[in-house]
Amino acid sequence: YDEEKASPDVGVKRLEGYIAWLKERNARGFLGEFGVPRDDPRWIEVLDRFVAKLKAEGIGGTYWGGGSWFGENHLSMDAAKDGTDRPQMAVMQKYLVK
């Protein structure tokens, strides 16, 4: 986080150009993959703000790193070996389409 000079809105800021591009073209968007490391809670806040912005703009997307084949990759959202959810899951569940 510090090495990337990240801030809570780094993900939202990275979306700005894409959102502007979509609006200029009156187009709909979709992000095929996004993710954050689970080993620093500051990234979880980045994820929350990022997904909230996607939802507010009507842009769909998928989280990268789901499934047991990712193992202990720090971006993986797959449940821990003890069955507990990863921190990214709580954020993603807030934004599930019901």
C-alpha angles and dihedrals in degrees: 000000000000092000090054090048086233127175132189090269098044091111093047090050091050089056096054097088093046092049091049090049091052093048093049089056097037086236136147120237142210130187110214097199138011134153148155134215115264096211097082121049091213088071090055089059089049089053092049093051091043095052091043088056092048090052094046090053094045093243118146125211148159130238114239119230111040120143136058094267089076090064114182095346106148091232094051117114094193115124118272120256089264090056097252120137121254116243092253091062094066090056095046093048090058089063102040113133107242 
